[in-house]
């Protein structure tokens, strides 16, 4: 369902998109019922994330894919360049339109996928909600195309004002380029009399910016953002990756993707909590969230306890009953950083995989344990 500490976040989303919020609630309630039945089967998913490409035009320091300890940069060139052909993605969207999940386009950088805008148009023609997560580099060129395609939400990653953001992202002038793209989107929406796409700024809390998070409040105001979400850093200790190997062995898969997040956070949780309180006390024309929404104790445990297990959120993962991730090789995966696959959309339909024998096996094993070791550091654990 919706964790108690996420109620405020859901409420503000519902105010902006009431119809969408009702669909989310209904689909999530159905997923929870399937979870409680314990059969390993699931109803229609609420959400699908399409990883359009592994490729990215940035090397952000904290990124688990292309960052300082990222794993994607170690993949073979052929694997990095692999992408699902557009004609197959169109067929997939046609199949999904029968139950209309919310679709998120992600990567790498999704705008590097040659037919990204055409895909958005097709998703919207089929009546589905579409979100794109982007680093913002290409927004200046693509702004009007994205608006005309009917994109519902644009999630843009930013770390602070120009000097700080460009340092973290490793590209001088990047912030000004992104800000220019966001302002162009805001201007075009006003000229066309449109409210969409809603612009959601996403700020990852890192050792580089956690003392300067207030900068993002100014950025959100100046760029016309609808919301600002601060995401607690995803990281974990090597011991959790090692503990996960027992379950990987049982399931015949690898969670080596988590190795890109093995590092020390370098964050003082008490100082971070002071900054959070200061930002929350402000009055903003846009919604401001911290995710996961920890108390001081939760924040301290999260950043200082290697064997962290959440106390302020339910200690079980129902994400594989709610959402799926389709990777550039066509694999239908229940987890972002695990190779376990329910099936493949290149060789079969999505629904052939969603409740396949492999899907049921995975969900049953997860039901036995409530969470796997690495789940404690996954954002999806705190979402549902």
N, C-alpha and C positions, 0 to 999 in steps of 0.2 A: 504494500500500500504506500502511504506517504509517511515517512518517519516524522515523529512529533517535532523534531528540531528543524524540519524542512517546511513546516506548515506556512510560515511567513513567506518564504520563497515561492511556494506554490500559489499563495493568495495573490501576490502581486502579478504573477504570470496570468492568473485567471482573470484579473481585472483588464488586462490588455487583450487577451484572446480567450473570451469565455467559452466559445464553442469548442475550441481546441482543448481547453482545460477539462471540459465535460467528457470528451472522447478519451483523454488520457486517464481520467479517474475510472471510467467504466472499464477500459481495457486492463488497467492495473488491478482492479478489483477481481476481474475474471482470472488474471494470472495468479493472484494470491490464492484463489479457490483451487486452481489446478495444483499449485504447490502443496496446499494442505492435504489434497487427496493422496499424494505420495506415490502415484503411479509412474512418475517420470515423464508423463505426457504433458503437453502445454496447449493452451488455446492460441488463437492468432496473436502474434507478437504486437506489442504496442509500438515498437520502434526498430528501425533497421539503420545501421551505419554502413555506408558504402565507402570503402577505402579505394578511391579511384586510382591512386598511384602511390608508390613508395618515394617517388622523386620529390625533392624540395629544393628551393632556391636560396635557402638560408641554412646556417649551422648554429642554431641557438644553443647557448651553453648548457641549459638545463634539460634539453630535449632527450628523451630516452631513445629516439630514433637516430637523430643526426648530431646530437650534442657531444659534450666532452667524453662521456662514457657510452654514447649511443651504439646500438647494435646494428642498425640498418646499414651504416657505412661499411660494415664488414661483410655484407652480403655480396654474392657474385653479381657482376654487372648484368648478366642475363636475368637474374631474379629481380634486381632493382628496377629494370625496365619493363617487367611483365605487367600488363594491364588487360582488363576485360574489354573486348571489342565493343564499340558503341551499339552495334546492332543487337548484341546479346543483352546489354544493359536495358535496351528498349523493351525487349521481350520479357526481361525480368520485371520491369516496372509494370508492364501489362498484366503479368501474373499477380503482382502485389496489389494492383488496383481493385481486386475482388474483395479485399478486406481492409485496404487503406491504412497501412501503418504510417507513422511519422518517419520521414526519411532524412537522415543527416549525411551530407557529403563531406568526406574527410580525406586525409592523406597521411604522409607527405603534404604537399600543397595541392589541393584539388583543382585549382585553376590552371595547373600545368597539364591536366588531362585535356586533350584537344577538343573534346565535345562536351565539356562541362556545362556550358550555357544551354546547349541543345538538350542536354539531359534534364536540366532544371525545367525547361519548357515542357518537356514530355511528362515529367512528374506532376507538374501543375495542371496540364491538360487532362490528366487522369484523376484530378481532384484530391491530391494528397498534400499534406503539410511538408514543406521542404526547408531545411536548415543547412547552411554551409559554414564550416569552420575553416578560417583562412589566416595566414600570417599578414595579409593586407598589402603585400608588395605590388600586386597587380590590380588593385582597386581603381586607380586613376584611369587605366585603359578600359576596364570592364564595368565600370559603375552603371552606365546607362543600360548596357546589355542585361545586367543582373536585375535591374529594376523592371525592365520590359519583359523579362522572362517570368516574373511573378514570384520571385524568391520571397519566402515568408520571413526568415530570420537570417541575419548575417552576424556570425560570431567572430570577432576579430581579436587576435592575441596582441596585447600590449603590456609593457613592463613598467612604464613610467614616462616622463617627459623625454625630450629628444636625446640629451646626452646619456642618460641612464639606459634608455631603451636601445639606442644604437650600440652601446658598449656590450649589453647582454646579447644582442643579436649579431654582433660582429660586422655591422655594415654602416658606415657613416652616411648620414642623410636619409636613412630608412624611415625614421619617425616622421619627418616632414613629408615624405612621399605618402605614407599611410594616412596621415592627418589630412593631406590634400584630397585623397580618395574618399575619406569619410565625409569631408565637407561637401564634396561634389555630390555624393549620394544624398546628403541632407538637402542640398539646393535643388537637385532634380526632383526629389519627392515633393517638395513644396511647389515647384513649377507644374508638376503633373497632377497635383492634388491627391497624392497617395500617402498612405501611412506605412506601407511596407516597401522594402524589408525593414523590420525592427532591427536596430543595430545594438548588439550586445557586446560590450567590451569584456574581455576575459584576461585577467591578470594573474599569472602564476607567481606565488610568493616564493622567493628564493633568498639566498644569503646576500645577493647583490642589491635587492630592492626592499627588503622587509622593513627597513627603517624609514623608507620614503614612500610608503603606499599612498599617502595623502596626495601625491602628485597625480594619481590616476583620477581623483575626483575632479580636478581642473581639466584633465584631458577629456573626460566624459562630458562635462559641461560645454567645452569649446567645440566638440565634434558633433553635438546633437544626439548623443547616445540615448537609448531607451533604458538601458540597465548597465550596471557594472558589477561583475562578479569576481571576487578574489578567491583563487583556488589554492588551498594548502598544498604544499609541495609533495609530489609523489616520489618516494624514496623508500628503500628498505635495506636491511642488513643481509649479508651473505648467508647467514644462518637460515633465513626464511627460504631463500632460493634452494639451499641444500635440503631443507625439510620437505620442500615441494617435490623433490625428485622421487620420493616414495610413491606419491600419487601419480606422477607422470609415468612411472614404471607400470603401475596397475592399469592405467588408461592407454598406454602406448603412445605417448606424445611428449613434447618438450615445452617447458616454460622458460626457455633460455632468453626470451624477449625481456624478462624481468631483470636480466643482468645489466641492462642499460640504465637501471634505476638504483644500482648498488653504489651509494656514495654517502658521505656525511653531509647532513643538511646545512650545518653552519648557521643555524638560526637560534636565537635566544627567545624561547616561547614567552617569557614574562614581558620582554620588550615588545614582542609582536602583539601580545594581548593588549598592552597599553595603546598601541597604534590602532588596533581594531576598535577599542572603546572610543577613542577620539574621533574616528571616522563615523562610527554609529551615532555619535551625539550630534552630528551635523544635520542640516536640513537640505535635502537634495531634490531636484526636479525629476530625478530618475531613481529607480530602485537600486539599492546597494546590498549585496549579499556576500557572505563568507561561507565557503563550502569546502569540506564539511563544516558545519556550524558548531564548533566545539566551545565549551566553557574553558576557563583558565586551566582547570585540572585536565580536561580532555586534551587541550592543546599541549600542555606540558608532557602528558603521557605519550602523545603522538610523536613528538619530536625527540623525546629523551629515552623512551623505552623500546629497546630492540625487539622485544617479544610482544609488542603492543597488540591488544585486542580491544575493540571499542566497547565502552560501557554506556555511552550516551546514544548509541544507535543499536538497532537489533543486530545480534551477532549471527546473522545468517544471510546467505546470498540467494536472492531469487531472480537475479538478472537473467539467467538462462531460460526462465519462463516468460520473461518480459521483452528481451531484446536479443538481436543477433547482429553479427559483424561479418560483412562479406569482404574478403580480401582481394587484392589484385590478381591472385591466382584462381579466383572463383570459389575458394573455400568458405563454407558457412561455419563460422566459429562462435562459440559461446563466450569467449574471453579475448581481450585485446592482445595479451602477451603469451598466449598458449597456442600451440599448433594443432590442438585437437579440433577436428572438423566433423560436423554433422553430415556433410555432403558437399557437393560442388555444383554451382549454378552453370558452369560451363558444360557439364555432362548430364544435368538433370534439372528439374524444377526446384524452386525454393522449398515448397511444401513437401517435396519428396524427402528432403533432408531434415526439416524442422522437427518432425516427430519420427524420424528414422530410428532403427535399433540403436545406432551409435548415440543419438541424442538422448534416448531414454536411459541408456547405460550411464552416460555422463551425469544426467540429472539425479539418478538414483544414488550414485556414489557421492554426489554433493549433499544430498539429503541425509545420508548417513553421518556426515561430518559437520553439517551446517555451513562451514566454510573450509576451504583449503588454506594452508599456511600463508600463501602470498595474498589471499583475498583481503587480509587486514589492511593492505596498502592500496587497494583498488578503489577508485572513485565510485564505481558502480555499486559497491557494498553499501554506500551511504545514500544512494539515490532512491532505492526502492524499499 
